């Protein structure tokens, strides 16, 4: 929601600059406009991108570091939003978060900033220069912005339910929010004539609407349409209510007090750094209050240092600044007194030299309004700048014509600030390191044991595969260094589910083929089906190996769909291909089993809560019952097995780092998984079917490690690697045999 407010404000400011050009010159000075954008945004962004990529290769696993580099290149190319949207990224997901994911909004803004001036020029091209400077130019721009608002809104309404991920990131669905700000900028003279009391009420109403949006909008709902309309309307009311009247906007003190103004000054640098710091802290620091405080401290240090040392010096540099010719007067004359009739009134509805979109701080003095030339050219002594004017860009008419004095003045002004930025970074880094040591103790080098691991003698108690695996899991929970894994963690993360031989049997959009998804002898007397979502797919290598090792006794068919739970209600998914194909896939599997009956049915679905497509939140009991209702009749009575997925682990992309050991990837068993396992076992008991828990072969005493022996357990936070799944074949075979099903 904050980004929607940001888009409206950005559209207002950008359009205000363009309209100022039209009012003054009858055209848009594209070169000057783009130069201002580059100076304002690019230097600090490049610093952050470079720092994040360097830190990624130091902190992240190679796979995640390479992904971060790709994200940085897309951000530098101003296409980050399309990179994430077309990749199906869920912005609100808590796993697989890119430290540069927030650059999508900057990409949208800059795509608008590139296209909008060109569209504005086209909109006013047919108007004479005088009309462009007058009301005609504003009307044309306002009408164009209104068309963009409507068109973008239609695209958002159509695309949000069809492809929520792309709709969230798309420039086409977000352009209307920026154009809303453009409409307000175009209507600024009209809005300024609204009575001051009414404008104040509008602004406060806008604040209330924005606050209400935080409580009304559910992050789980598709976005941006229609929910984004609420913060957009709120932002429009605040901006429209702030046009004209008291330039200090004292009536809207929550947004114009010194603290809010300071945060506004730092907002761009804070925006750039907040997510990278949060993501890296999530890898390096154990969760807790101390981690939160350290994260905030690091964020503030980097924000202030970047603002003082990079953002402001480049933003205010004389590079590409417009120049004006020196006035040709024979000699300086005494300052001419300005008649009272030409003095700006203290009670004027807006400050002299008002420019739509320009920020005015309490006490600042705007550029003088144009006045009729005096008979004799005079040059008044320049007043000393106030602290507020130090924060404001100088108007074009006040820029010096000689580059050398301009650069000298720039160096004199910003050299102390750059030095202050260096001091802030040095002192702040030391304070952050001290806070880490106080909270977590002195760091230890990865791979150097801090204590001898407890000896686990589980394997000696029994010689079967389960005991051997439990011994390895137990050892992994106390390991202080990563073993030589086969395949490596980098390999399993790169391969993801593509290394699973049943991958295409669970892929949305790929037609089912029983022959391609069946293993074992075609003449085997007994037929086992493994069905479900990606949890079932993760087990497929284990059951395929079971068929291969059965000596022709069993054939196994593994079918389902990634993200499609086999329940008798359709559970919401953010993947539009899953929503489009899930119901049909379940029907196709049922028809396949009817054509070639199952002797044994194994069902595995995700142990997470969900919501039905009709908006109902599904409880643990609802889901357990819905699974049983869906597969009832697919196998003979008592021959259905509910196989629990492994408990969620820590996302490998987040926990694997050269700076941390295996303990960073240890995970506990979450409450939802425990509740769903209990509900599934209870339901199976009432129907005479069987339930197999995965806890014994994926965790040790409630702790779930990332590897067992030399085998990675998962390739993400949920799904088993094919290599580990094949190690489960004798264990699962034993579980079935113990229940008289094998």
N, C-alpha and C positions, 0 to 999 in steps of 0.2 A: 504494500500500500504506500509505503514511503516513496517508492520509485514512481508511482503514478503522480503524486504531488510534485515530485522533482520534474517529471516530463512537462506538466502544465506550466510550471515556473520557467523552465528552460525555453519552451515555445514562446512565452510572453517576452522574455528578455531578448531572445534572438530576433523576434519580429520587431520589437521596439527599436533595436539598432538599425534594422533595414528601413523601417518607416522614418527614422531620423534622417537617414541618407536621402530618402525620397523627398522629405519635406525641405531639406536644405539644398539638394542638387538636382532633384528630379530623376535620379537614377540610383542604382546600388553600386557602390565601389567594391566590386568583388575581391580585388587584390587586397585591399585594406581589411575587408571583413575576414577573409580566410587567414591573413597574417595574424590578426588578433586572436582568432581561434587557435592557431598553432602555438602562439606564445603563451596563451592562457592554459592550454590543456596538455600539449604534447610533452614538454620536458619532464614534468613530474611523473606522467604516466610511463615514459620510457625508463626512468629511474626505478620505478616500482617493478616493471616487467623484468628488467635486467636483474634486479636483486632477487626477485622471486624465483626466476629460473636458476640462478646460481645456488640459492638455498635449496631448491628442489633436488638438484643433483647431489647436494651434500646430505640432505636429511631423508629424502624419499628413496624408495626402491627404484632401480633403473626403469622399470616399466612405468611407474607413476611419474618419474622425472621426465621421461620422454613425452608422456601425455601432457605434462605441464608446459613443456617447450612448445608443443603444437598449439596449446591454448594461448600461449603468449604470442605466437606468430599470428593467430587469428585476431587477437586483440589489437596488435600493432597494425594490422590491415583493416581495422574497423569493421570486421565481419564476425565478431565474437558471438553475437546473438544468433546468427545463422549456423555457425559451427555447433553451438550447443542445441539449438532447436532441431536442426536436421538430424543430429545425433541422438535425439530422444531423451535428452537430459531432463531429469526432474529437479527443478531448482530448489524444492523444499526437502529433497531427500537428505537423510542424515549420514549416508555413506557415499563413497565415491565423489566427494566434494572437491572440485578444483579450487585451488587458492586464487584463481583468476576468473572464477565463474561470474563475479559481479561486474566484470568489464562488459557484459552484454548490454547493460543499460547505457554505458558510454558509447558503445558502437551504434545503438539506435539513435542517440542524440546527435552524433556526428554525421550519420547518414542523413538525418533530417537537415542538419546545418549545411551539408553540401548541396542537397537537392532544393531546399526551400528558397534560397536566394535566386536560383535560376527560375523557379516557378513564379516567384514574385515579379521578376523582370518580364516574364512572358505575360503575366496578368495585366501589367500596366503598359505593355509595349504599344498598344493601339491608342493610348491616351496622349494628348499633347503634354509637353513638359510642364506647362502651368497647371494643368489638371493633376498631374502626378504630385506636385508640391502642395496641392490643396486637398479638398475633401475627396476628390475622385480617386486618388491613389489609395487612400485608406479604405474606401468602399470596395475597390477591386480586390485588395488584399484580404479584407474581411470576408467577402463572398467566396474567394478561393479557399480560405481556411475553413469556412463552413462546409464547403463541398468535401474537403478532406475529412472533416469530422464525421460526416454522414457515411461516406464511403468506407472509412476505416471501421466505423461501428458495425456496418453490415458484414464486413469481412470477419470481424471479431466474433459476432453472433454465430456466423456459419462455421468458423474454424474451431472455436473453443470446444464444442462437444465432439467434433470429428477428430481433432488431433490436439489435445490440451498442451502437450509439450511444445509443439511448434507454435501454437497460438500464443503461449506465454512469451516466447522470445521474439516473435515476428515483428519486423518493422511495420508491416502492413496493418497489424492489429493495434499497434501502439502509436502510429502516426496521428491518430485522432486526438490522443491526449496532448501531444505537442501542439496540434492545430487548435485545440481549445484555448491554449495560452495565446496563440496568434490572434484568435477572434477577440480576446479581451484587449490585447494591445491595439488592435485596429479600432476598437470602440472606446479607447481611452478618453478622447475629448467628450464623448457623450456621458460616460460614467463619471467624469469629473464634475458634471453639472448636477448630479444627484445630491440632495441635501446631506450635509455632513453627518447628521444623526442617523439617517438611513444607511449611509455607507458604513458607519460604525457597526450598526446592527447586522449588516450583511457579512462583514468581516468576522464578527463573533459567531454568527451562524455557521460560517464556513469552518471555523475551528471546531465547533461542536460536531459538525458532520464528519470531519476527519477523525476525531476521537471516536465517534460512534462506529466508524468503519472498522476500527481495531477490534471491536467487540462483536460486530454483526457478521463480518466475513469469516468463513471457516476456511483455513488454509488447505483443507482436504478437498474443497470444491474446485471445479475447473475454473480457470482464470485466463484472460481478463474479463470476458463477457459473461454475465452482465455486472458482476460484482465490482469491477473497477470503476463503474460510473459513480459510485459513492465518494471515494476519495477525490476523483476528478472534479466532481461538482463542488466538494468542499474547498479544494484548492482554488477553483475559479471564483468562488464567493470571497475568499480571503484576499485574493489579488485584486478583484474588482472593487472590493470595499476599501482597499488601501490606496486607490488612485485619487489624487487630488487632496485638498485639505491640508491638515497639519503634516509637514514633511517628516516630523519626528514620530508620527503615528503613536502618540502617547496613549491613545485610547486602547491600543492593541499591545499592551505592555508585555504580554507573555511572549511576543515575538520580537519586540524592539528593545528589551532591556539589555544592559551591557553584556550579560552572560550569553544571551541568545545571539547577539551580534557577533561576539567573539567566536562562538561555535559556528556561526555562518561563515565567518572568515576562514576558519579551519576546515570547513566541511569537505572541500574537494580533496585535500590531502588525507583527511580522515576516511573519506569514501575509498580512496585508493588502497589504504593500508589495512582497513578493519578485517576483511575476510582473510587475506594472507596470514595475518598474525593469529587469527583464530584457528585456522587450519594447521599451521605449523605448531602452535601450542598444543593442539589436540594430539599431535604425534609425540611431542617431546615431554609433555607434562601429564602426570596422573590427574584425573578429574578431581575437583574439589574446590572449596573456597579459595585456597591459595593459588590454584591455577587460574581462577577467574581474576583475582587481583593482579597477578603477574601479567596476564594477557592484556588487561586494561592499561597497566603501566607501560608495557612495550608499545602498545598502540599509540599512546599519547606521545611518547618520546619520538617515535618515527614520524608521527603527524606534525609535531611542532618543528622538528628538524627539517622536514621536507618543505613545509610552508615557508620557513625563514630562509633556507639555503637554496631552494630550487624554484618553488612555485612563484613566489613574489619577485625575486630578481629577474627571472626570465619574462614574467608577465609585464613588468614595468620597464623592460629594456628598450633603448631607442631603436633597436633593430626593426626595420620595416615600418617605422612610425611615419605618418604623413608629415610633410613639411609645407610651410607656407613661406611666401616671399617676404623679405624684410621690408617694412614700410620705408618709403623714400621721403624723408623729411630732412630739411637742411640742418636742423639742430633740435635738441630736446627743448621742449617748452614746459612751462609750469603746468601743473595739473589743472585741468579746467573744472570748474564747479559744475555739477550736474543739476539742472533745474529740478525743482521738487516734482514737477509734473512727469519727469522721466525716471524718477526713483521708484524701484519696486516697492510695493506696499508690504508692510509686515503682516498684513491680514490677507495677502493674496491666497487664492485657493491652491496654488502650487508654487514651488520655488522658481525663481528666475532661471531661465535656461533649462527648464524641465524637459527631460527626454524620456519617453515611455520605456519602461524597463530598467532605467538607471536606478541604482541603489543610493538612497540618501540616508546618512546616519545622523543621529541627534547632534546638532551643533555644526554640521558640515555646511560649507558654502558652495553652492553650485556655480557653474560657469555663468558669467554675466549674460543676460539676454541681449540679443542684437538691438542696437539703438541707431538712430539716424546719425550719420557722420557729422562731426562738428566742422565748422569752417576751417579750422586749423588742426592739423594732425598733432595729437599730443600723446605722450607716453607717460603714464603715471607710474610712480615707484611701485614695484611689486611687493605686496605684503608677504610677511613670513607665513609659511603654511602652518595650518593648525594640525594637531595630531590626526584629526579625522581626515583632512585632505591628504595626509600621507598615505592613507589607505585607498584613495580614489585615483583612477587614471586621469591624467591631465587631458583636457579637451584639445582637439587638434589645433585650434587657433593659438594655443599657448606654447606649442612645442618649439624649441629653438631651431633655427635654420641651419646652424653649423653642427655637423655631427660630432666634432671633437669636444666641444663644451658639453654637449648632451651626454656623451659617454663618460666624461669626467664627473659630471654631476651624478650620473647613475652609479659610478663606482664609489663616490663619496657617500652616497645614500645607503647602498646595500652591502658594502664591505663589512661594516660592523654587524649587520644581520647575518651574513654568511658565517662570520666568526662565531656569532652566538649560536647558529645552527650546529656548528662543529662541537662547541662546548656542550650543547644540549644532548647531542648524540653520544659524546664521550661519557658525560656524567650519568646520563640516563641508562646507557649500556651497563655501566658499573653498578648502578642501583638495581637494575633488573637481575644481573648476575648474583648480586648479594641476596636479593629476595629469593631467588631459586635455591641458593645454598641454605638459607635459613629455613625454607619450607621443606626441602627435600634432601638436604645434606650435600656434601661434596660429590660431584659426579664421578662415576667409575667408567673406565674404558670398556666398551663392549668386548666381550670375549674373555675378560679376566674375571674369574669367579671370585665372588665376595664371601662365599661360604660353601663348604662342601655339601653337595646335594645329599638329601637323605637317601639311604639305600633302600630300594624297593625290591623285595624278593617275591614278587607275585608269580613270576614265571616258574619258580621252583615248586610252587604249590600245585601246579597242573601243567600238563604238556600240550594242552589243546591250543588252538589258534586264538581263542578269546583271551586266555590267560596271558599268552605271549603279547598280544596287542595291548592289554591292560597294563602290562609291565612297561611297555614303551610309552604309553600315554602318561603313566605316573612319572616316569623319568623326564618326559617333556615338560611337565608342570614345574619342575625344579631346575631345568636347564638354564645355564647362564650364557651360553653361546649357541649360535646356530650350527647344527651339524651339516655335513655335506649331503644335501637332499637330492633325490632322484625321482622325478624331475625336479629341477630347481624351482624356487618360488617365482622367479622371473618368468620361467617357461610356462608355469601353470597359469599365471596371470595373463600372459600374452595369448595363450591358447584359449583360455576361458572354457566355454562349453563346446567349442569346435573340436576338441580332442575326444569328445564322447562319441562313440560309434553309433549311438542312437539319436544323435543331435537332430537329424532331419525328421525323425519320427515324432518330434515334439515342437517343431517349428511352425509358427502361424503362417498360413499362406502356402504351405507345402502339402500337397494331397497325400493322404494316407496310402501306404503300400504295404500290405501285410507281408509280402515276401521279403521286402527290404528290411522290415522291422522284426523279423523272426529269426531266432538262432536255435541251433541244435538240428537234429535229424528231422526231415520232413515226415518220416515214417514213425516218429516217436509216439508211443501209445498215450502219453499224457501231455496235456497242454496247459501251460501257465501263462496268464496275462498279468503284466505289470502296467497299471494305468494311473493317471494323475497329472499333476502339473510338473514344473521343473524339479520338484523334489523326487518324483518318480524317475525322471530322466537321469538324475544324479545316481540313482541306484541301478540303472540299466546295465552298466558294465558288470556288476556283481551277478545279476541274474542271467546275462548272456553267457558268462563264464560257467554258471551253474549248469546251463543247458549243454555247453561244450564238454563239460566234465562228467555228464550224466551217463555216458556210454550208450547213447541212443534212447534213453528212457524218457527224457523230457525235451520238449521244444518250448521256447519262451518267446512271447510276442510282447514288445514294449511300445506302448502308444499313449499319446496324450497331447498336451499343448502347454508350452511354456507360458506361465501366468494365468492359466485357465484351471481353476479348481473344479474338481469333479464333485459338484454339489447340485442339488435339484433347484437351487436358486442361482441366478447369475450374479457373481460377485464383481464389483467394480474393479476396473484396471485402468491405469493411465495410458496403456498401449492401445491405440485404436484398432490395430489388427487383431488383438486378443478379443476386444469387445465385439468385433464384427464376426469372428469365427468360432468363439468358444462354444456356443450352444450347438452349432452344427457339428463341431468336432466330437462332442460328447455323444451326439446322436449317431455319428459314423462309427465310433468305437462300440456302442451298444449293438449296432447292426453287424459289425465284424464279429463280435462274440456270439451273436445269435446264429451267424452263418457257420461258425466253427467253434462249438461250445467250449467253455473253460472247465478244466478239472480243478483248477485252483486260481483264485483271483487275488492279487496283491494290489492294494490301493495305498498311494502315498501322496499327501497334499501338504502344503505349507501350514505350519502351526503359527499363524498370525491371525489377528482379528481382521474383519473386513466389513464392507457395507454393500448391501444389495443395490441393484440398479434403481430400485424404487425409493432409495434413500434410507432404508431401514438399517440401523447398525446391528450387525449380527453378533450375538454373544458366543461364548465358547460352546455352550450347549446347543445353540442354533446350528453352528457349523458342524458339530459332530453328528447331529441328527440329519442335516442336509446331505452329508456325504453318504451316510447309510441309506437314505431314501433314494439317492441317485443310482447306486449300484445294486440295489435289491433285485434279485432275480438274475443277475449276470453270472452267478456261479451256483453250484448245488449248495444246499443248506449246510452251514458249518464250514464251508470251504472258501470263505472270504477272510483275508488277513489285512489288517490295518497296520501299515508299517510307518512308524513315526520318523519324520525327518530328523537330522541331528540338530541339537540346539544351535541357535545363532552364535557364530564366533565374531571376532573383531575383524573388520574389513582389512584385508591384507594391504591394500593400497594406503591405508592410514597407519597401520602399526609397524610395518616392516621398514626399517631404517638402518643405515650404517651406524647411527648414533645410539641405537637401542638394541637390547637383546630380545630373546624369545618371550620374556615375561610380559613385554608390551602387547603381545598378541594373545594373552590368556583371557578367556571370557568365562563368566559364570552362566548358569542356566537361568533364563529369564522366567518371570512368573507366568506369562501367557503360555509359554511352551509347557510348563508344568501343568497348568490348568487344562490345556487341550489334550495332553497325554492322558490325564486322569479321566476326562470326559470321554475320550475315545475308548479307553479300556472298559469303562463302565457300560458304554453303549454296546460294545462287542460282547460283553458278558450277557447282556439281556437277549441278544439274538443268537447266541451260541456260536459266534464267530471268534476269531482270534485277534489279538493285538500284540505287536512286538515293539518294545521300546528300543530306541537307538542309544540310550544313555550309556549302556555298558560298553559299547564299542566306539564311542566318540568322545567321552569325557572320563575324568578320574576324580572321584569324590567331589563332584559338582563343579570341577574346573575343566574347561575345554581348551586344549592347546591347539596350535596351528600345525603340528606335525606329530607323527608317531614313528619312532625309529628313523629311517631315512626317507619317509614318505610324507609329503604335504597332505594334510587332511582336506583342506578346502582351497578353492581357487579364488573365492571372494569371501563374503561373510556368511554364506548360506550353503553353497553347493559343494558336494564332495568332488574331489579330483577323481578321474577314472582310475588312476593307479591305486588310490586308497580304496575305492569301491571294490575293486577286484580282490583286495585283501579280505573283504568281508564275505566272500562267497562261502567258505567253509563255516563261518559263524552263522550266516543266514540259513544255510542248509541244515545246520544243527538245530536252529530254532524251529524250523518247519518240522523236522523229524521228531523233535520233542513233543510236538502237538499232534503227531500222527498224520501229518499232511505231506510227507515226502517219502 
